Amino acid sequence: MLMLIWLNKYMKKEKIKWWGMILILMFLAGGSFAVNAEDDEDDEDEDEEERRESSSSSSTSNVVTQATTSTSKSVETVILKDSDGDGILDKDDKHPNVAEIYIVEDNDRNGIVDNFEK
């Protein structure tokens, strides 16, 4: 970047264009060499690993079997009755034919439902 500023001050615009293109090409070429060098290092590592594997005289074989999984689906329909429709099942309801909202208790027999007296 500083190089371009220097070029801008001291050289003509046409020369700046050429120098800018040369710098860009140099950066691109340098980047491709760096990528190729990394690839060569990776290849060398792989070659060394292959040599190590081929030089070992003992061989092992692993047999892998897939575990089997079986599933089954069953649907069972259970019908529970609620004859009076109050939300309490008949087997748990003291009065299965009459809804609980219609049953009141007045133990002191004063004409007022005990729930409202509390």
C-alpha positions as CSV (number, residue, x, y, z in Angstrom):
1,M,0.0,0.0,0.0
2,L,2.8,2.4,0.9
3,M,4.5,1.4,-2.3
4,L,1.5,2.5,-4.3
5,I,1.4,5.9,-2.5
6,W,5.1,6.4,-3.3
7,L,4.5,5.4,-6.9
8,N,1.6,7.9,-7.1
9,K,3.8,10.8,-6.0
10,Y,6.9,10.1,-8.1
11,M,5.8,8.4,-11.3
12,K,3.4,9.1,-14.0
13,K,-0.1,7.6,-14.0
14,E,0.7,5.2,-16.8
15,K,3.6,3.7,-15.1
16,I,1.6,3.4,-11.9
17,K,-0.9,1.2,-13.7
18,W,1.9,-1.1,-15.0
19,W,3.6,-1.3,-11.6
20,G,0.2,-2.0,-9.9
21,M,-0.5,-4.9,-12.3
22,I,3.0,-6.3,-11.8
23,L,2.6,-6.1,-8.0
24,I,-0.8,-7.9,-8.2
25,L,0.7,-10.6,-10.4
26,M,3.5,-11.1,-8.0
27,F,1.1,-11.5,-5.1
28,L,-1.0,-14.0,-7.0
29,A,2.1,-16.0,-8.1
30,G,3.5,-16.0,-4.6
31,G,0.2,-17.2,-3.1
32,S,0.0,-20.1,-5.6
33,F,3.6,-21.2,-4.7
34,A,2.7,-21.1,-1.0
35,V,-0.3,-23.3,-1.6
36,N,1.7,-25.8,-3.7
37,A,4.4,-26.0,-1.0
38,E,1.8,-26.9,1.6
39,D,0.4,-29.6,-0.7
40,D,3.9,-31.0,-1.1
41,E,4.4,-31.2,2.7
42,D,1.0,-33.0,3.1
43,D,2.0,-35.5,0.3
44,E,5.3,-36.1,2.1
45,D,3.5,-36.8,5.4
46,E,1.2,-39.2,3.6
47,D,4.1,-41.0,1.9
48,E,5.9,-41.5,5.3
49,E,2.7,-42.9,6.8
50,E,2.3,-45.3,3.9
51,R,5.9,-46.4,4.3
52,R,5.5,-47.1,8.0
53,E,2.3,-49.1,7.4
54,S,3.9,-51.1,4.6
55,S,7.1,-51.8,6.6
56,S,5.2,-53.4,9.5
57,S,5.2,-57.2,9.1
58,S,2.3,-58.0,11.4
59,S,-1.2,-57.7,10.0
60,T,-4.4,-57.4,11.9
61,S,-7.9,-57.7,10.6
62,N,-11.0,-56.3,12.2
63,V,-14.4,-57.7,11.4
64,V,-17.2,-55.3,12.1
65,T,-20.8,-56.5,12.1
66,Q,-23.7,-54.2,12.2
67,A,-25.9,-54.4,15.3
68,T,-29.5,-55.2,14.4
69,T,-32.3,-53.3,15.9
70,S,-35.9,-54.4,15.7
71,T,-38.9,-52.2,16.7
72,S,-42.5,-53.0,16.9
73,K,-45.6,-50.7,17.2
74,S,-48.7,-51.7,19.0
75,V,-51.9,-49.7,19.5
76,E,-54.4,-50.5,22.2
77,T,-57.7,-48.7,22.5
78,V,-59.0,-48.4,26.0
79,I,-62.4,-46.9,26.5
80,L,-63.2,-45.4,29.9
81,K,-66.7,-44.4,30.7
82,D,-67.9,-41.1,32.2
83,S,-71.7,-41.4,32.0
84,D,-72.6,-38.0,33.5
85,G,-69.8,-36.0,31.7
86,D,-68.4,-34.3,34.8
87,G,-64.8,-35.3,34.0
88,I,-64.6,-38.0,36.7
89,L,-64.6,-41.6,35.5
90,D,-67.4,-43.8,36.5
91,K,-65.1,-46.1,38.5
92,D,-63.9,-43.1,40.6
93,D,-67.3,-41.2,40.8
94,K,-69.5,-41.5,43.9
95,H,-72.5,-40.6,41.7
96,P,-71.9,-41.8,38.2
97,N,-75.3,-40.8,36.8
98,V,-75.4,-37.3,38.3
99,A,-72.8,-34.6,37.5
100,E,-70.9,-33.3,40.6
101,I,-72.0,-29.7,40.0
102,Y,-75.6,-30.7,40.8
103,I,-74.7,-32.4,44.1
104,V,-74.6,-30.1,47.1
105,E,-74.1,-30.6,50.7
106,D,-76.0,-28.9,53.5
107,N,-75.0,-30.8,56.7
108,D,-76.3,-28.1,59.1
109,R,-79.6,-27.9,57.2
110,N,-79.8,-24.1,57.1
111,G,-80.6,-24.0,53.4
112,I,-77.2,-22.6,52.4
113,V,-74.7,-24.9,50.6
114,D,-71.7,-25.6,52.9
115,N,-69.2,-24.6,50.3
116,F,-70.6,-21.1,50.2
117,E,-70.6,-20.8,54.0
118,K,-66.8,-21.0,54.3
